[in-house]
């Protein structure tokens, strides 16, 4: 499984790299703060919303600590998508939130 640290994601965003960020936390968790531009697809709904994703794109999966996003990467990879886990999740995130 490919992984980015929170620092790597923050640096890429600061340098203008377009990342396709998907936050797999529950709606209430995301309402407390998310990385700007992140799309919320709760982990339990991910398989039902695969039609919203494109296999040509790479997705960076985000959750609270990195566990759920790791499971999300496994789901996406098993369906032929490219995905990367943001290890440490929002607990380690020091960048901007909205």
C-alpha positions in Angstrom: 0.0 0.0 0.0 1.4 3.4 -1.0 1.4 6.0 1.8 1.9 9.7 2.2 2.6 11.4 5.5 0.5 14.4 6.5 3.6 16.6 5.9 4.0 15.2 2.3 0.3 15.9 1.5 0.6 19.4 3.0 3.8 20.1 1.0 2.2 18.9 -2.2 -0.8 21.2 -1.7 1.4 24.2 -0.8 3.3 23.6 -4.1 0.1 23.6 -6.1 -0.1 19.9 -6.8 -3.7 18.9 -7.5 -4.6 16.0 -5.2 -7.9 14.1 -5.2 -8.5 13.9 -1.5 -11.3 11.7 -0.1 -12.1 11.9 3.6 -13.7 8.6 4.6 -14.7 9.8 8.1 -18.4 10.1 9.1 -20.2 13.3 8.3 -20.2 14.5 11.9 -16.4 14.1 12.1 -15.8 16.0 8.9 -18.0 18.9 10.1 -15.5 19.4 12.9 -12.8 20.2 10.2 -11.5 18.9 7.0 -8.6 19.6 4.5 -9.9 22.2 2.1 -11.1 20.7 -1.2 -11.6 17.3 0.3 -14.6 15.2 -0.8 -16.4 13.3 2.0 -17.4 9.7 1.3 -17.9 7.8 4.5 -16.1 4.5 4.4 -19.4 2.6 4.7 -20.7 4.2 1.5 -17.5 4.0 -0.5 -18.4 0.8 -2.4 -21.8 2.4 -3.3 -20.2 5.6 -4.6 -17.4 4.1 -6.8 -19.3 5.4 -9.9 -18.3 8.9 -8.8 -14.6 8.1 -9.1 -12.4 7.7 -12.2 -9.8 4.9 -12.6 -7.4 7.2 -14.3 -7.0 9.4 -11.2 -5.1 8.8 -8.0 -7.0 9.3 -4.8 -5.5 10.2 -1.4 -7.6 8.7 1.3 -8.0 10.6 4.7 -9.5 9.6 8.0 -9.0 10.3 11.7 -5.8 8.3 12.2 -5.1 6.3 9.1 -6.9 3.0 9.8 -10.2 3.6 7.9 -8.3 5.3 5.0 -6.1 2.2 4.8 -9.1 0.0 4.4 -10.5 2.5 1.8 -7.2 2.1 -0.2 -7.6 -1.7 -0.1 -11.2 -1.4 -1.4 -10.2 0.9 -4.2 -7.2 -1.1 -5.2 -9.2 -4.3 -5.3 -11.6 -2.5 -7.8 -8.7 -1.3 -10.0 -8.4 2.3 -8.7 -5.2 4.0 -7.7 -5.2 5.1 -4.1 -2.7 6.3 -1.4 -3.2 6.3 2.4 -2.5 9.5 4.3 -0.9 7.9 7.4 -1.5 9.7 10.7 -4.8 11.1 9.5 -6.4 14.3 10.8 -4.8 13.6 14.2 -1.4 14.4 12.7 -2.6 17.1 10.2 -1.1 20.5 11.0 -2.2 22.2 7.7 -5.2 24.4 6.9 -8.7 23.1 7.8 -12.1 24.3 6.8 
